[in-house]
Amino acid sequence: DLGKSDKRWKDLYLSGGAYLGGTAAVNKLDFYEYGSFTPTYGGGTTDPSGVTYDSTVGNEGVYVKVGRLVFVQINIRTDAISNVGSGDLLIEGLPFAAASLASQGGIGSLAVSQAKDFVGETPSMAYITEGATFITLFYRTTADGNAVTSACSDLGTGANDNLIRIGGTYYSTA
């Protein structure tokens, strides 16, 4: 045992990691990081251009990475877009590339907690493709129907358009 209830250590600095719950390699915690990133709307064929992000919501992202597991929180709202781009509607700029786990068919568990003020279909789901640093957005055709990829043409070009908030986890390549 290290320390006591009335005699505690303040800081602990390790150069090689810490084993939690056992001494096997899978029990070793050797990486922890947090920070911010700048997510942007992108297009599967052509990226939107002339995008101004709303100053109160902006285009902000934060992450926490423990080992290969990455938690992200994203908030985006636009004030102007001169060209909405083309192809699938994406959110680009993830801080780490997603892992390639063939048995999973994709990586990550993401939730769209809020989406509004799109001129076309409003995204309701998000998916990270293996090896990607972007999120693909989807919507449902009916409440219990199939998911269809959102399109860049769903983006509005006015002030306070295209609000989306996404949070979730995915596995990174390293």
N, C-alpha and C positions, 0 to 999 in steps of 0.2 A: 504494500500500500504506500501511496505517496501523499503526504500531508495528513491533516486531521481537520475535523470540523472547526476547531478554533485556531488552527495553524495552517493557513492556506497559502498556496503559491500564487503569485500575481501573474506572471507571464511565463510562457514556456516556448522556447525556440528550438526547433528540430531541423536538422539538415537532411534527414533521411526518411521522414514520414513517421506515422504512428499506426500500430496494429490495434484494431478495435474488435473485440470479441473472439480473438484467436490469432495464431501466428502464421496462418496460410497466406499466400500472396493475395488472395481475394479480400483479405481483411485489412490490407494496408491502405491507409489514407495518406496519399503522398502529393495531392494537388487540390488546392482550393483557391478560387479567384472570383472576384466580382468586379463589375464595371458597367460602362454604358456604351451604346452604339447608336448609330443613326440609321434607322430603317427608312426606306423610301418605296414609293409605288414604282413598280416596273412592269414591263410587258414581255410576254413570251416571244413576240416577234420584234416589236419596236417599243422602246421605253417611252413613257410620257415625257413631254418636254415643257419648259416654261412653268414648272411647278413651284408655287409658293405655298409653304406650309404655314398653317395658322399659328400665330405666336402664343396663344393661350394653351393649346394642346400640342402644337408642333409636330415634329416627327422624332419621337424619343423612344429609346429602348434601353432596358437595363437587363443584366444577366447575373446569375450566380452559377459557377461551374465547380462541381465537386467530382474529382476524377474525370470520367467521360460524360457524366450527366450534366446537362445544361438546362437551367430554368430561365425562360425569357418572359418579359412583360413589355408589350408594345402599345404605343398610343400614336395614332396618326389622324390628322384632319388637314385638309387643304383649303386655301383661300383663292387659288387661281391655278388653272392649267391651260396652256395655250394649245397643246396637242395631246390628246389622251393616249396616244400610242396604239398598238394593236397586239392581238393575240391574247393569251391567258393573262389574267390579272394576278400580279405577283407582289409580294413585299420582299424587297431585296435588302441585303446588308447584315444578315445574321453574323454574329461574332465568330462562329466556328462552323466548319463544314459538317454536315450530318454524316454519321457512320453508314457503312454499307452492310446491312444485315439481311442477306438474301432470304432467310427464312421468315422475315417479318413483312416483306412486301412494301416497306416504307418505315420511316422512323418518326417517332414523336407522338405526343399526345397534346394537342393544342385545342384551346377553346376560344371561340369568338364570343366575348362577353357583351359587346355592344357594337352595333354597326347601323349607321343611318345616313341619310342624305346622299344616297347614290342616285343617279338618274335612271339607271337600269335596275337589274336584279341586285338585291342587297346580299353581300356574302354572309353565310351563316356557319361555314366550316373552313378549317385551314389544315394544310397538309405539307409536310416537308419531304421532298424526294431524296432518296439516298444519294449522298455525296454532294448535295446542294447547299448553298448559302442563301437560299430564298424560300419563301413560303408561297404555295399556290392556294388561291382562294376559291371557294365553291359556294353554291347555293342549292337549295332543294327546289325541285319543280312543283312539288306538292308537299304537304305536311309529312306524309309517309312515303314520298317518292324518291326517285334516284337523285344523286348529287350530280350537278353539272358544273363544269369549270366556269367561274366568273370571267368576264371579258373586260378588256380595257375600255370598251365602249360603255360600260356601266358607270364609269367615273363621271361625276359632275364637274363642271368647269368654273362654278361660282364660288363665292365666299362661304366659309363654314360648310363645305361639302366633304363627303367621303370620310366620315368619322369611323374609325375602327379601333377596337381595343382587343388585344389578343394576349393570352397567357398560356404557358404550358412548358412541357419538358421534351427534350430530345437527346439522343446519344450522339456525341461528336466523334470524329475520327481519331482524336488523341486527347 
